[in-house]
């Protein structure tokens, strides 16, 4: 029997589970149609994108508020796939200090891809990397112009995230050849499948 995704409809006789919603959080200038985030949205039914009023003007407070606004409008578990400055906005949104934590309570996993260096975006607002209260994974690159690999690894440690070194992958964007990206889909589905006890329980009953 093939493995079901957390996005699939339940099979006959299977328990009814709340669907997982993918939320993408693009970085500076947004993610064009050929970008892996746009591809991922087309692959995941019901996916939502965090839209910014000014894609060319990164602002940590405003962008993180936009993340919380989208989360507040979703019922059920959420997995986030963020890129570049969108990673900083996401982490800031999920930091409970000074924020209403309620919209973030359903976030069950976060995929941070090629996070931008907070030092390069000081002008966008003060960012403090703190331990996150959800399962997360940081994917870094040895040739990312926006974040040296060692800094990406340190950021992952501060988030309490797992870390993956993708090697010579640039900024892990369209320019670096990351349009359709099956690994991103696999990582998002893995987060969706394993972070929620109800999914683990259901899979255990369904597959023994």
N, C-alpha and C positions, 0 to 999 in steps of 0.2 A: 504494500500500500504506500502510495507516495505521501510525503510529508506535507501537511497543510500549513499555509501561512496564516498568521493572525489576522490577515485582511480577508481571508476567504470566508464565504458564508458557511455556517455550521452544516455538517452532514446530517442526513436524516437520523434522528434518534440521539444526536449529540447535544450537549448542554447549550443553552442560548447564552452567548457571551457578548459583552459590550464591544463593539468594533473599535479597533485602534485607529486613531487619526494621525496621519503624518502631517507635521507642520514644518515647512521649510523657512529658513531665515537667511536670505541672501545678504551679501556684503555690499560694499561701495558700488554704486551704479546698478545694483540689481543683478539678476542672472538672466541672460538672454535665452532664447528658445533652444539653442544648441547646448546650453550648460547642463551639467549632470543633475543639478537640482530640478530643472525644468523637466528633464527626462524622467527623473524619479517621481515627480508629481503625476506624470502620465501613467506610470507603472502602478501607482498606489491609489485605489479607489477612494474618493472622498478627501484627497489631500488638500491642505490649505497652505497658502503662502502669506507670510507677514509682509504687507506692503508699507512702504515709507512715503511720506509726503514729499520729501526731498532726498532722492537717492544719491545726489552728489554732495550732500552736506551731512556727514556723519555726526550724530549727536547721541551720546550714550544714554542720556535720560529719555530723550524723545523716542529713540529707536527701541529701547527696552520697554517703554510704555506700550509701544505698538505690539510687541511680543505678548505682553500681558493681556492686551485687549483681545487678541485673537484667541488666546488660551481661555479667557473668560467666556468666550462664545461657544466653547466646545464641551459637550457632555461625554464622559467616558475617558478612557486612557489615551494618552498622547505620547508619541515619540517625535523628537525634534531632530532635523538635519540642518545644521547651520554651517555657513561658510564665511571665512575671512572676518570682517568687522561684525558680521552677523553672529559670530561665535561670542564676541565680547558683549554684544547686546543681549544675547540669550543668557549668558552666565550672569550678567548684571540683573536681568529680569528674575532669575531663579534665586538670587541672593535675598534672604528674608529681611535683612536689616533695612529698616526704613521703607519697606514695601508691604503691600497687602499680599500675604502668601497664598490666599485662597485660589486665585486663578492658576497657580503653579502646582497645586496639589495633585492634579491628575497626570503630570509629566512623569512618565515611567522610564524614560531613557533619552539620552542626548548623544548624537553623533556630531562632534566638532571637527570640521575639516579645514585644514590650513588656516588656523586662527591668525588674525592679524596681531602684530606686536602692540601691546598697550602703549609702549614708549613712543611708537610712531603716531599714535592717535591721542596724545596727551591733550591736544586742543579740543578733542571731542568730549572731554569730561574725565574725571578721576575714576580709574578702574582699579578695583582691588580683587585679586584672584582669591577666592575662598572655597573651602570644601563644599561640594554640592551634595544635596540630600537625595540624589537619584543616581542610578547607574549611568555611566557615561564613558565615552571613548574619544580620545583625541587622535586624529590622523595628521601627521606632520610630514614634511618633505625636506630632503637634504639640500635642495636648490630653490627653496621658497624665498623670493625677495622681500616678503612681508614679515617673515618670522624665521630666524635661525633655528635649526633643529634643536639645539640645546635649550633654547628658550621655550620652544613648543613642549619639550619633554618636562621642563620645570613647571610650565603652566598646567600640564596634565597632573603632575604630582600635587599641586596646590588644589586642583579641583577634586582630587582623589579619583582620577580617571585612569582607565587603561590607556596604553599608548601604542601606536603603530607607526613605524617608520616606513614610508612608502618609497624611499630612495630618491632617485632623480626624477622628481615629479613636478617641479616648478611650483606654481601656486595652486595646483590641483584644480584648474579651471579650464575653460574652453581653449584658451591659447596654449595650454600645456597638453591638450589632447583628451581632456576628460569631458566628453559628451555622454553617450550611453556608458554607464559605469556599473556593471553588475555587482562589483564588490560593495558599493554603497548600498545597493538594494539588499544584499545579503546581510550586511551589518545592521541595517535598520530593521529588517525582519527578525534578526536574532535578538535585538533589543526588545522588540515587541513581544516575542514569543517567551522570553525567559525572565523578564523583570516582573511580570504580574503573576502572583500565585494562582489566580483563577485559570490562567492559561496552562500553567504547569499541571494543575489538578486535572483539567479537562484532557490534556494530552495523555496523562498517565492513565486515565480511565479509558480513553479511546484506543490507545496503542499498547497498554500494559507496560 
